[in-house]
Amino acid sequence: MHLHRLKISAFRNLRDFEVAFDATDATTGKRFDSHAVIGQNGSGKSNLLEAIATLFRDLDLNEPASLDYELDYAVRGHRIKVRAQRGKTPKVLIDGVPSSARKLAEHGREYLSIRIDHYLDAIKKAASGANPGAKRDARRYADEIREMTREQAELSSVAKWCVLFRNDPRVAKLAI
């Protein structure tokens, strides 16, 4: 997955916030394939990441938007544009064709990133020992994350977060 643009009207300390993840080095003309979020404490770095996680969670679960936003991204050869107003179902274009948030959710493997929330929930349940099937589920999600990170063409923006999970020691224990 590669995020191209995100505009957030209001989320915590982010107000009228817009970022373009497509960038080119002015000297070399080369495109940046990765980005860093750098700023002082309280400047909104964590809020940006949480906003991204929140909007993808809402899309994944086919829920009304938790915030007003515009999002453009590419995944598995598709260009997706999402326009959302808080409390309403987002408007979606897939490859320039009007579609629906429901289609994104129903075809999450094609149009959304890996379901990290599911992996994290399974890890918590496996660690607590309360759910015997959680360890199996966590292994399955860990395998999906590993597969996703091998796709070098898509290894950018949000997908790079998967590398962090791939190297998570909890994932290594599950893989044994």
C-alpha positions as CSV (number, residue, x, y, z in Angstrom):
1,M,0.0,0.0,0.0
2,H,1.2,3.5,-0.8
3,L,-0.6,6.5,0.7
4,H,-0.6,9.4,-1.8
5,R,-2.5,12.1,0.0
6,L,-4.4,12.6,3.3
7,K,-6.5,15.6,4.3
8,I,-8.0,15.8,7.8
9,S,-10.4,18.5,8.8
10,A,-10.1,18.0,12.6
11,F,-8.7,15.2,14.7
12,R,-7.3,16.0,18.1
13,N,-4.6,18.7,17.5
14,L,-4.7,18.2,13.7
15,R,-6.7,21.0,12.1
16,D,-7.0,21.5,8.4
17,F,-4.1,19.2,8.0
18,E,-3.0,17.9,4.6
19,V,0.0,15.9,3.6
20,A,1.1,14.5,0.2
21,F,3.2,11.4,0.5
22,D,4.3,11.6,-3.1
23,A,7.5,13.5,-3.1
24,T,10.5,13.9,-5.4
25,D,14.0,15.0,-4.5
26,A,14.6,18.4,-6.1
27,T,18.2,17.7,-6.8
28,T,18.1,14.1,-8.1
29,G,14.6,13.9,-9.4
30,K,14.2,10.6,-7.6
31,R,10.9,9.7,-6.0
32,F,10.8,9.1,-2.2
33,D,9.5,5.7,-1.4
34,S,9.5,6.2,2.4
35,H,8.8,9.0,4.7
36,A,9.6,9.9,8.3
37,V,7.3,11.9,10.6
38,I,9.5,14.2,12.7
39,G,8.3,16.9,15.0
40,Q,8.4,18.3,18.6
41,N,6.5,16.6,21.4
42,G,2.8,17.5,21.0
43,S,3.0,18.5,17.4
44,G,0.7,15.7,16.2
45,K,2.9,12.9,15.0
46,S,1.1,10.2,17.0
47,N,-2.3,11.7,16.2
48,L,-1.5,11.5,12.5
49,L,-0.7,7.7,12.8
50,E,-3.8,7.2,15.0
51,A,-6.0,9.0,12.5
52,I,-4.7,6.8,9.7
53,A,-5.3,3.7,11.8
54,T,-8.8,4.9,12.7
55,L,-9.9,5.6,9.2
56,F,-8.6,2.3,7.9
57,R,-10.3,0.5,10.9
58,D,-13.6,2.2,10.0
59,L,-13.2,1.2,6.3
60,D,-12.2,-2.4,7.3
61,L,-15.3,-2.7,9.5
62,N,-17.6,-0.9,7.1
63,E,-18.5,1.6,9.8
64,P,-19.4,5.3,9.4
65,A,-16.4,7.6,9.4
66,S,-15.1,8.7,12.8
67,L,-13.6,11.9,11.3
68,D,-13.8,14.1,8.2
69,Y,-11.1,13.2,5.7
70,E,-10.0,12.8,2.2
71,L,-7.6,9.9,1.4
72,D,-5.9,8.8,-1.8
73,Y,-3.9,5.6,-1.9
74,A,-2.8,2.8,-4.1
75,V,-2.8,-0.9,-3.3
76,R,-2.3,-4.0,-5.4
77,G,-2.5,-2.1,-8.6
78,H,-5.7,-0.2,-7.7
79,R,-6.0,3.6,-7.1
80,I,-8.5,4.3,-4.3
81,K,-10.0,7.7,-3.3
82,V,-12.1,8.0,-0.2
83,R,-14.0,11.1,0.9
84,A,-15.7,10.9,4.3
85,Q,-17.7,13.0,6.7
86,R,-17.9,12.1,10.3
87,G,-20.9,9.8,11.1
88,K,-21.6,9.1,7.4
89,T,-20.6,6.3,5.0
90,P,-17.5,7.3,3.0
91,K,-17.8,7.9,-0.7
92,V,-15.3,5.8,-2.6
93,L,-13.8,5.7,-6.1
94,I,-11.9,2.5,-7.1
95,D,-9.7,3.1,-10.2
96,G,-11.8,6.2,-11.0
97,V,-15.2,4.3,-10.9
98,P,-17.7,5.1,-8.2
99,S,-17.9,2.3,-5.6
100,S,-18.7,1.8,-2.0
101,A,-17.1,1.5,1.4
102,R,-18.9,-1.8,1.7
103,K,-17.0,-3.1,-1.3
104,L,-13.7,-2.1,0.3
105,A,-14.6,-4.0,3.5
106,E,-15.9,-7.1,1.6
107,H,-12.8,-7.2,-0.5
108,G,-10.3,-6.1,2.1
109,R,-7.5,-8.4,0.9
110,E,-7.7,-6.6,-2.5
111,Y,-8.4,-3.0,-1.5
112,L,-7.2,-2.5,2.1
113,S,-4.0,-3.2,3.9
114,I,-3.5,-6.3,6.1
115,R,-5.7,-6.3,9.1
116,I,-3.3,-5.3,11.8
117,D,-6.0,-4.7,14.4
118,H,-7.0,-8.4,14.1
119,Y,-3.4,-9.4,14.6
120,L,-3.0,-7.2,17.7
121,D,-6.2,-8.5,19.2
122,A,-5.2,-12.1,18.6
123,I,-1.8,-11.4,20.3
124,K,-3.5,-10.0,23.3
125,K,-5.9,-12.9,23.6
126,A,-3.1,-15.4,23.1
127,A,-1.0,-13.7,25.8
128,S,-3.9,-13.9,28.3
129,G,-4.5,-17.5,27.6
130,A,-8.2,-16.9,27.6
131,N,-8.9,-17.9,24.0
132,P,-7.2,-21.2,22.9
133,G,-7.8,-20.3,19.2
134,A,-6.1,-16.9,19.5
135,K,-2.6,-18.3,19.1
136,R,-3.6,-20.0,15.9
137,D,-5.2,-16.7,14.7
138,A,-2.2,-14.7,15.6
139,R,0.1,-17.1,13.7
140,R,-2.2,-16.8,10.6
141,Y,-2.1,-12.9,10.8
142,A,1.7,-13.0,11.4
143,D,2.1,-15.2,8.2
144,E,0.0,-12.7,6.2
145,I,2.1,-9.8,7.5
146,R,5.3,-11.7,6.5
147,E,3.9,-12.3,3.0
148,M,2.8,-8.7,2.6
149,T,6.3,-7.4,3.5
150,R,7.9,-9.5,0.7
151,E,6.0,-7.5,-1.9
152,Q,8.7,-5.0,-2.5
153,A,6.6,-3.0,-5.0
154,E,4.1,-2.2,-2.3
155,L,6.5,-1.7,0.6
156,S,5.9,1.9,1.3
157,S,4.0,4.2,3.6
158,V,1.5,2.2,5.8
159,A,2.8,-1.1,4.6
160,K,6.2,-0.4,6.2
161,W,4.4,-0.6,9.6
162,C,4.1,-4.3,8.8
163,V,7.9,-4.6,8.9
164,L,7.8,-3.5,12.5
165,F,5.2,-6.2,13.3
166,R,7.2,-8.7,11.3
167,N,10.2,-8.1,13.5
168,D,8.1,-8.0,16.7
169,P,9.5,-10.7,19.0
170,R,5.9,-11.9,19.8
171,V,5.5,-12.8,16.1
172,A,8.8,-14.7,16.2
173,K,7.6,-16.8,19.2
174,L,4.4,-17.6,17.3
175,A,6.2,-18.7,14.2
176,I,8.0,-21.5,16.1
